[in-house]
Amino acid sequence: MERIWLKQYPPGVPADIEPTQYASLVDLLEESFTRFADRKAFICMDKSISYRDLDQMSVALAAYLQGRGLQRGARVALMMPNVLQYPVATAAVLRAGFAVVNVNPLYTPRELEHQLKDSGAEAIIVLENFAHTVEQVIAKTQVKHVIVASMGDLLGFKGVIVNLVVRRLKKMVPAWSLPGAVSFNDALSAGRGMTFSKPKLSPGDVAFLQYTGGTTGVSKGATLLHRNIVANVLQNDAWLQPALAAPPHVDQLMIVCALPLYHIFALTACYLLAVRAGGCNLLIPNPRDIAGFVKELAKYQVNSFPAVNTLYNGLMHHPDFKKLDFSKLKISNGGGMAVQRPVAEQWKAITGCFIAEGYGLSETSPTLTCNPATATEFSGTIGIPVPSTWISIRDDDGNEVPLGQSGEICAKGPQVMSGYWNKPEETAKVMTADGFFRTGDIGVMDEKGYTKIVDRKKDMILVSGFNVYPNEIEEVIATHPGVLECAVIGIPDSKSGEAVKAFVVKKDPNLTAEDVIKFCHEQLTGYKVPKHIEFRTDLPKTNVGKILRRQLRDEKKAEAA
């Protein structure tokens, strides 16, 4: 298959990358720790840690974890927002020879229990704000070792004040009890006195289990090997070079990290990409606090700004955003959800920088395609395949369709996962006979190799860049004693791209929309909770009784039109 898109590559971007230059992601990290030892690596709440600090702390924590008796390849869960402990813990787990299981800290006990059990995690590092969730499920999992971090751990004297405010004033730490749990700083101290045994890692070792839903709605772990992540870091790095090399000159790359690091987009596009380049990540623990976020941005001259459409939009609606200095901003990468043209155009007008929209999935580490970082106009597409990547648009039988025709976007490249963790049947469903990964998205490729997403094969809903699976929500709603049956779809939403809507047939005539929403809040993370409830006397079904979500979606589209 000819790679027609290579003609669109900016000068200097190679057709292929060489992922074998590193035996593992740890080699890539350690090279940067040595090379950029004196540079700042991460900044959070005005406190910075250098590459040397990151090196020393991660070795100490790795030694501590090894001292717990975990065997090579053991899974360690990380359940934290964007705080300094996150990059330290990630590097520590990988250097110790273990695999990172990224966990959304806002998960409910039900969601957390599934992920810990499915991954077989034996240890967890959690911010104390979420320790009460761990407490509720730990007995049902294989987790034997718990390290509890607090917001102020690595903030020096300021940390004492931060912890006081978080615990006492804002009351953001619900009471918890986890006998045997060790504090993050105590684990670091203990590790400094222990011997670290450096494992010999290979490209085929598991680096991350990145959980994603599936067409079945049960969250599955995308098994990302060291070679998958290394490849995607190098692909992204090569892709951004033309924009980074353009004037004005920047001594050290400053990346805004407002996307959560437990999400694959931020993990690769912020953390690992910056480390590879000797850059600095500005960590934003709570991007929903737009006023606080704008205040943080005022302190630094940022060069790279990966975000989702909703975040770009939210920032631009803050009155002080226009006062910020964006003269050094070189790259704005949009991903996770579709970038809307009005948002891209307004962002360009305010910052002088175009949003280069890209596309990827947890299963692909994540980047598959992107618009050139040097683009001067908004294309309305997901761009072209990054180096060493093949995109093929195929029909239901797996045959490639002619250019300009729609079909399923299928992808092949070194960044594609090895499969779903312990789920060979699920893996087989998403791979073609010739080794392409089926994304479940329907797209059209033009004669230049640019692809546009036109629909989704699966029923997934995309809320502010997060995947939401109707099956999971339906399962929760169906357990409410007042519900007879239900169906869930996504409907357009000006703020989040899509919003969750539930259609409910009542068993209890007194059931209200508020009852359903409250019930969902108890068992689902906020972004999964239905925003709209519509009661019906019945739901459309096939002759075998399967509820027709597509018919409900089509009805809503017709009403909107």
C-alpha positions in Angstrom: 0.0 0.0 0.0 1.4 3.4 -1.1 1.8 6.0 1.7 0.3 8.9 -0.3 0.4 11.2 2.8 4.3 11.3 2.8 4.1 14.0 0.2 2.4 16.3 2.7 5.1 15.8 5.4 6.9 19.1 6.3 10.6 19.2 5.5 12.7 17.4 8.1 10.0 14.9 9.2 11.2 11.4 8.4 8.9 8.8 6.8 9.9 6.3 9.6 11.3 6.4 13.1 13.9 4.0 14.6 12.3 2.7 17.8 15.1 0.1 18.4 17.5 2.9 19.5 16.1 2.3 23.0 15.7 -1.2 24.5 13.0 0.2 26.8 11.3 3.3 27.9 13.5 3.3 31.0 16.6 3.7 28.8 14.9 6.8 27.2 14.1 8.2 30.6 17.5 7.6 32.1 19.3 9.2 29.2 17.4 12.4 29.8 17.8 12.2 33.6 21.6 12.3 33.0 21.7 14.6 30.1 19.4 17.3 31.6 20.2 16.8 35.3 20.3 20.5 36.2 17.1 21.5 34.3 13.7 21.8 35.8 11.5 18.8 34.9 8.2 19.5 36.5 6.5 22.5 38.2 3.5 22.2 40.4 2.0 25.0 42.6 5.2 27.0 42.2 7.5 24.2 43.3 9.8 22.6 40.8 11.8 19.4 40.7 14.8 18.9 38.5 15.7 15.9 36.3 18.3 15.0 39.0 15.5 15.1 41.7 13.3 13.0 39.5 16.2 10.5 38.9 17.1 10.2 42.6 13.5 10.1 44.0 12.4 7.5 41.4 15.3 5.2 42.2 14.6 5.4 45.9 10.9 4.6 45.3 11.8 1.8 42.9 14.1 0.3 45.6 11.3 0.6 48.1 8.8 -1.2 45.8 11.3 -3.9 45.0 11.8 -4.3 48.8 8.1 -5.2 49.1 8.8 -8.5 47.4 7.0 -7.7 44.1 8.1 -9.9 41.2 9.3 -8.5 37.9 6.3 -7.6 35.8 4.0 -7.0 38.8 1.3 -4.3 38.2 1.3 -1.2 40.4 -1.7 1.1 40.2 -1.3 4.9 40.3 -4.4 6.9 41.4 -3.5 10.6 41.5 -4.2 13.8 39.7 -1.4 16.0 38.2 0.9 16.3 41.3 4.7 16.0 41.5 4.4 12.5 42.9 2.9 11.2 39.6 6.0 11.5 37.4 8.2 10.2 40.2 5.9 7.2 40.8 5.6 6.4 37.1 9.4 6.4 36.6 9.9 4.4 39.8 7.4 1.6 38.8 9.0 1.3 35.3 12.6 1.4 36.6 11.8 -1.3 39.2 10.7 -3.6 36.3 7.0 -3.4 37.0 4.0 -2.2 34.9 2.0 1.0 35.6 -1.8 0.7 35.8 -3.2 4.2 35.4 -6.4 4.8 37.4 -8.7 7.8 37.2 -8.7 9.2 40.8 -12.4 10.1 40.5 -13.5 6.5 40.0 -16.2 5.1 42.2 -15.5 2.0 44.3 -17.3 -0.1 41.7 -15.1 1.2 38.8 -11.9 0.9 40.9 -12.6 -2.6 42.0 -13.0 -3.8 38.5 -9.8 -2.3 37.3 -7.7 -3.5 40.3 -9.1 -7.0 40.0 -8.7 -7.2 36.2 -5.1 -6.0 36.2 -4.1 -8.1 39.2 -2.4 -5.0 40.7 -0.5 -5.9 43.9 0.3 -2.3 45.0 -1.3 1.1 44.7 0.0 4.6 45.1 -2.9 6.9 45.9 -3.4 10.6 46.8 -5.0 10.7 50.3 -8.1 12.5 48.9 -9.1 9.3 47.2 -7.8 6.8 49.8 -11.4 6.2 51.1 -12.3 4.7 47.7 -9.4 2.3 48.0 -10.4 1.4 51.5 -13.9 0.3 50.3 -12.6 -2.3 47.8 -9.1 -3.4 48.8 -10.2 -6.5 50.5 -11.7 -7.8 47.3 -8.5 -7.2 45.3 -4.9 -8.6 45.2 -3.5 -5.3 46.5 -1.1 -5.9 49.4 0.9 -2.7 49.5 -0.5 0.8 49.8 1.4 4.1 49.6 -0.6 7.2 50.4 0.5 10.6 49.1 -0.7 14.0 50.1 -0.9 17.2 48.1 2.0 18.8 50.0 4.5 15.9 50.0 7.0 17.4 47.7 6.3 21.1 48.1 8.8 21.8 50.9 7.6 24.0 53.8 4.7 25.2 51.6 3.5 21.6 51.7 2.6 21.9 55.4 0.3 24.8 54.6 -1.1 23.1 51.5 -2.0 20.0 53.5 -3.6 22.0 56.2 -5.8 23.9 53.7 -6.7 20.7 51.8 -7.5 18.7 54.9 -9.0 21.2 57.3 -10.2 24.3 55.4 -11.4 22.7 52.2 -12.2 19.4 53.8 -11.1 17.6 50.6 -9.8 14.4 52.3 -12.6 12.1 53.5 -11.7 9.9 56.5 -10.0 6.7 55.5 -8.4 3.7 57.2 -5.9 1.5 55.4 -3.9 -0.5 58.0 -0.3 -1.0 56.9 -0.4 1.9 54.5 2.9 3.9 54.2 3.1 7.6 53.4 4.8 8.6 50.1 7.6 10.5 51.9 8.3 7.6 54.3 8.5 5.2 51.3 11.0 7.6 49.7 13.1 7.8 52.9 13.1 4.1 53.4 14.0 3.5 49.7 17.0 5.8 50.0 18.6 3.4 52.4 17.8 0.3 50.3 19.6 -1.3 47.4 18.1 -0.8 44.0 18.5 -3.7 41.6 18.3 -2.6 38.0 16.4 -5.1 35.9 17.3 -5.7 32.3 14.2 -4.7 30.4 13.3 -5.6 26.9 11.2 -3.9 24.2 8.5 -6.6 24.7 8.0 -6.0 28.5 4.7 -4.4 29.6 5.0 -0.8 30.5 1.4 0.3 31.0 -2.0 -1.2 31.3 -4.2 1.7 29.9 -7.8 0.9 30.7 -10.4 1.7 28.0 -14.0 0.6 27.5 -15.0 -1.5 24.6 -18.0 -2.2 22.5 -19.0 -4.5 25.3 -18.7 -1.6 27.8 -16.5 -3.7 30.2 -13.3 -1.7 30.8 -10.3 -3.6 29.3 -6.6 -3.0 29.8 -4.8 -2.0 26.6 -1.4 -3.7 27.0 1.2 -1.1 26.0 4.7 -2.5 25.8 7.9 -0.5 26.2 8.4 -0.6 22.5 4.9 0.8 21.8 5.4 3.8 24.1 9.0 4.5 22.9 7.8 4.4 19.3 5.0 6.9 20.0 7.3 9.3 21.9 9.7 9.3 18.9 6.9 9.7 16.4 5.5 12.7 18.3 9.0 14.1 18.7 9.7 13.9 15.0 6.4 15.3 14.1 6.8 18.4 16.3 10.4 19.2 15.3 9.6 21.6 12.4 7.4 23.8 14.7 10.0 23.7 17.6 12.8 24.6 15.3 11.0 27.7 13.9 11.7 31.1 15.6 11.5 32.4 18.2 14.3 30.3 19.8 13.4 28.6 23.1 16.1 27.5 25.6 13.9 24.8 27.2 10.5 23.5 26.0 7.7 24.4 28.4 4.6 22.2 28.1 1.3 22.9 29.8 0.1 19.7 31.4 -3.5 20.3 32.2 -4.8 17.0 30.8 -4.7 14.3 33.4 -1.5 12.2 33.4 -3.5 9.0 33.9 -4.9 9.6 30.4 -2.8 8.3 27.5 -2.8 11.7 25.7 -1.1 13.6 28.5 1.2 10.7 29.4 2.8 10.6 26.0 2.2 14.2 24.7 3.2 15.9 28.0 5.2 13.8 30.4 7.2 11.5 28.1 7.6 13.9 25.2 8.9 16.7 27.5 11.4 14.3 29.2 12.7 13.2 25.8 13.3 16.8 24.8 14.7 17.9 28.2 11.6 20.1 28.6 9.6 21.2 31.6 6.0 20.2 32.4 3.8 22.8 34.1 1.4 20.5 36.1 -2.2 21.8 36.6 -3.8 19.6 39.3 -7.3 21.0 38.7 -7.9 22.4 35.2 -11.6 22.9 36.0 -10.6 25.9 38.2 -10.2 28.1 35.1 -9.4 31.2 37.1 -6.6 29.5 38.9 -5.4 27.9 35.7 -5.2 31.3 33.9 -3.3 32.7 37.0 -0.7 29.9 36.6 -0.3 30.5 32.9 0.5 34.2 33.6 3.7 33.1 35.4 5.3 31.3 32.5 6.0 31.5 28.8 4.6 28.3 27.4 5.6 26.7 24.1 3.4 23.7 23.8 -0.3 23.4 24.8 -1.9 20.0 24.3 -5.6 20.1 25.2 -9.1 19.0 24.4 -11.6 21.2 22.6 -13.6 21.9 25.8 -10.5 23.1 27.7 -9.5 25.5 24.9 -13.0 26.8 24.8 -13.3 27.2 28.6 -10.0 29.1 28.9 -10.9 31.6 26.1 -14.2 32.5 27.9 -12.2 33.7 30.9 -11.8 37.5 30.8 -8.1 37.5 31.8 -7.1 34.9 29.1 -6.6 37.6 26.5 -4.0 39.3 28.7 -1.6 36.4 28.7 1.6 36.4 26.7 1.6 33.7 24.0 4.5 35.1 22.0 6.5 31.8 22.5 3.6 29.4 21.9 4.7 27.2 19.1 2.4 24.1 19.3 -1.3 23.6 20.2 -2.3 20.0 19.9 -6.0 19.1 20.0 -7.0 15.5 20.7 -9.3 13.3 22.7 -12.4 14.7 20.9 -13.1 16.7 17.7 -11.8 20.3 17.6 -14.5 22.7 16.6 -13.7 25.2 13.9 -14.9 28.3 15.8 -12.8 27.2 18.8 -9.7 26.7 16.6 -10.2 30.1 14.8 -10.7 32.0 18.1 -7.6 30.3 19.6 -5.5 31.4 16.6 -6.9 34.9 16.9 -5.9 35.2 20.6 -2.7 33.2 20.8 -1.4 33.4 17.2 -1.1 29.6 17.2 -3.2 27.1 15.2 -4.6 24.0 16.9 -3.2 21.0 15.1 -5.8 18.3 15.6 -4.6 14.7 16.0 -6.2 11.3 16.5 -5.4 8.3 18.5 -6.7 5.8 21.1 -5.5 4.2 24.3 -4.8 1.1 22.2 -2.3 3.1 20.0 -0.2 4.8 22.7 -2.1 7.1 21.5 -1.1 9.1 18.3 -1.9 7.7 14.9 -2.5 10.8 12.9 -2.0 14.6 13.2 -2.2 17.7 11.2 1.3 19.1 10.6 2.5 21.2 13.5 3.4 24.0 11.0 -0.1 24.1 9.5 -1.4 27.6 8.9 -5.0 26.8 8.6 -7.6 24.6 10.2 -8.3 21.5 8.1 -11.3 20.1 9.9 -9.6 16.7 9.6 -7.6 14.4 12.0 -4.6 15.0 9.8 -2.2 12.4 8.2 -0.5 9.4 9.7 2.6 10.1 11.8 5.9 8.4 10.8 6.0 4.6 10.6 2.2 4.5 10.6 -0.3 3.1 8.0 -3.9 4.1 7.9 -6.3 2.0 5.8 -10.0 2.7 5.3 -11.9 -0.6 5.1 -15.3 -2.1 4.6 -17.0 -4.6 6.9 -15.2 -7.5 5.1 -11.8 -5.9 5.7 -11.3 -4.7 2.1 -9.8 -1.3 1.5 -12.3 1.1 0.0 -11.4 3.7 -2.7 -10.3 7.2 -1.6 -13.2 9.4 -0.8 -15.4 6.5 0.3 -16.2 5.9 4.0 -15.1 2.9 5.9 -13.6 1.9 9.3 -10.3 3.5 10.1 -7.8 0.7 10.6 -4.2 1.3 11.7 -0.8 -0.4 11.7 2.4 0.8 13.3 4.9 0.2 16.2 2.7 2.1 18.6 -0.3 -0.3 18.4 -0.8 -2.3 21.5 0.0 -6.0 21.8 -3.6 -6.7 22.8 -6.1 -6.5 25.6 -4.8 -7.7 29.0 -5.9 -11.4 29.4 -8.6 -11.0 26.8 -7.5 -12.9 23.6 -11.0 -13.1 22.2 -11.5 -9.3 22.6 -8.1 -8.7 21.0 -9.0 -11.0 18.0 -12.2 -8.9 17.4 -10.2 -5.7 16.8 -7.4 -7.0 14.7 -7.6 -7.8 10.9 -6.0 -10.8 9.3 -3.1 -8.7 8.0 -2.4 -7.1 11.4 -4.4 -3.8 11.3 -6.1 -2.5 14.4 -9.8 -1.7 13.9 -10.5 1.6 15.6 -14.3 1.5 15.5 -14.4 5.0 13.9 -15.7 5.6 10.4 -13.6 7.9 8.3 -13.0 9.1 4.7 -9.5 9.6 3.4 -8.8 12.2 0.6 -6.3 12.1 -2.2 -3.6 13.8 0.0 -4.0 11.2 2.8 -5.9 13.5 5.2 -8.7 11.6 7.0 -12.0 13.0 8.3 -14.1 11.1 10.9 -17.7 10.9 9.9 -19.3 8.5 12.3 -18.7 5.9 14.9 -19.2 2.2 14.4 -19.6 1.5 18.1 -22.0 3.2 20.4 -19.3 4.9 22.4 -20.0 8.5 23.6 -17.2 11.0 23.8 -17.6 13.5 26.7 -14.8 16.1 26.8 -12.3 13.6 25.5 -13.3 10.8 27.8 -14.8 7.5 26.4 -18.2 6.7 27.9 -19.8 3.3 27.1 -23.6 3.1 27.1 -23.6 -0.6 28.3 -21.9 0.4 31.6 -24.4 3.2 32.3 -27.4 1.1 31.3 -26.2 -1.7 33.6 -26.1 0.8 36.6 -29.5 2.4 35.8 -31.1 -1.0 35.4 -30.2 -1.9 39.0 -32.4 0.9 40.3 -35.6 -0.7 41.7 -37.8 1.9 40.1 -36.5 1.2 36.5 -38.0 -1.4 34.1 -35.6 -0.9 31.2 -33.4 1.8 29.8 -31.2 2.8 26.9 -28.3 5.3 26.7 -27.0 7.4 23.8 -24.8 10.4 23.2 -26.3 13.7 22.0 -24.5 16.8 20.8 -23.5 19.2 23.5 -22.0 22.7 22.9 -19.6 22.4 25.9 -18.5 18.8 26.1 -18.9 17.7 22.4 -21.4 15.1 23.5 -23.6 14.5 26.5 -25.1 11.3 28.0 -28.8 10.9 27.6 -30.8 8.1 29.2 -34.2 6.9 28.1 -36.0 5.2 30.9 -39.2 3.1 31.2 -40.5 3.3 34.7 -41.4 0.4 37.0 -42.2 2.8 39.8 -44.6 5.6 38.5 -43.1 8.0 41.1 -39.5 7.7 39.8 -38.1 11.2 38.9 -35.1 12.2 36.7 -33.4 13.5 39.9 -33.7 10.0 41.4 -32.0 8.4 38.4 -29.2 11.0 38.3 -28.5 10.8 42.0 -28.4 7.0 41.8 -25.9 7.2 38.9 -23.7 9.7 40.8 -23.2 7.1 43.5 -21.8 4.5 41.1 -20.3 6.4 38.2 -17.6 9.0 37.7 -19.1 12.4 37.0 -18.5 12.5 33.3 -20.4 9.2 32.8 -23.6 10.4 34.7 -26.5 11.2 32.3 -27.1 14.9 31.8 -30.6 14.2 30.3 -33.3 11.7 31.3 -36.3 11.1 29.1 -39.1 8.8 30.3 -40.9 6.6 27.8 -43.6 4.0 27.9 -41.5 1.7 25.7 -38.2 1.5 23.8 -37.6 0.6 20.1 -36.3 -3.0 19.8 -35.3 -5.6 17.1 -37.5 -8.6 16.7 -35.2 -10.5 19.1 -35.7 -7.8 21.7 -32.4 -5.9 21.4 -32.9 -2.2 22.1 -32.1 -0.1 19.1 -29.9 2.8 20.3 -29.3 3.9 16.7 -33.0 4.5 16.2 -33.1 6.7 19.4 -30.1 8.6 18.0 -31.7 9.1 14.6 -34.9 10.4 16.3 -32.9 12.9 18.3 -31.0 14.0 15.1 -34.3 14.5 13.3 -35.7 16.5 16.1 -32.6 18.7 16.2 -32.8 19.3 12.5 
